[in-house]
Amino acid sequence: MAGTQPGWELGGGAEAGKQSGSVPTADARRTIRLIGAWTLLALGPRSRKLGRELADLAGDPQLIWDLREVGRLDDAGAVLLWRAWGRKKPAGLELRPEQEMVFEHLAGVKEARPAVAPLGLAAPLILIGRWLDVVVGHMHGLLLLIGQLALDLIEIIVHPTRIPWKEISANLYRTGSQALGITALVGFLIGVVLSYLSAKQLHLFGADVFIVNLLGIAVIRELGPVLAAILVAGRSGSAMTAQLGVMRVTQELDAMTVMGIPHGRRLILPKAIALAIAMPLLILWTSTMALAGGMLAAEYETGLSHTYFIDSLRSAVPIANYWLGLGKGVVFGLLIALIACHFGLRIRPNTESLGRGVTASVVSAITIVILADAIFAIVFSNVGIVQ
């Protein structure tokens, strides 16, 4: 089998044989001489057949393997031979120096073994333990991030000249100004839907005028903050995670570390401050658009004029609800920024990790926002509610 095609020849004693689909018999001290190119391209679909034939030949411990006439040998050919030999070099082996290096490397690689699924009652306990380990790891990372953010805030308060104004301004524009369109559209449509459905139910009891109370409390206290936070988490939070992830992939974060530029002050602090400022304003904007949509739908469905709607809104919704919504905005903004930066800094320098990190960041941010809103609802259940 000459040329570039991979093959082998058997020789030794009084007779010699060539590969012909079966293994020829020979004397005790036989020599198998490999020829041709043992590469992935040359092996092609014949790799399995050659592997089985070589494994049969490797059963003879007295066989001498001669690879010196192999034209080309890549990883695929070397692994094929290595597995045929039982993952160890045979006693009789003749190699060129560059081939020796390939097999020395294979000898130092441990074979990956598939994980065995736990059986019995231990399986759910092991899964719960692994899940808790991941959760504790993320909580530890977030606590470190919060501590670093607090130290950076103290430093810029003590030294105002170190405030990164340009970074804060750029993040405020991206997370706040550029999000006005989508938040206005979604808020307006949610207000229309909520008003239309509420009007249908209230009309059955002759309580059409109470649609102002229902919309005011629901939108200003709950829907406005949560809706704006979910939109910002999906839009701006994912962008922050992707930005830090790309910087990790392109080794920009490593370059900043080498130059002595702190990540917290230049990357995390501006994002947290910008979202803490932008979120209350976005909540106010989203709630206004939702109430506008609800007011138009109520006027069309029940005949309530917009003048009556605006005048009744001031008495139906206590001012404490406005402050509660704005306070939620500050907390939600900080949470979204911290979670986005946390997952962005944990991304490994590969594209697959980048995709997983962005997805985990958005899902975690939305979950934490809803959890925080539930805590707000329980703690401030008696605030801003007319008895």
PyMOL commands that set and color helices and strands:
alter all, ss='L'
color gray80, all
select helices_A, chain A and resi 40-57+75-84+97-107+122-158+160-162+165-175+177-204+208-249+252-259+263-302+306-316+319-345+351-379
alter helices_A, ss='H'
color red, helices_A
select strands_A, chain A and resi 7-11+17-18+31-38+64-66+70-73+92-94
alter strands_A, ss='S'
color yellow, strands_A
deselect
rebuild
show_as cartoon
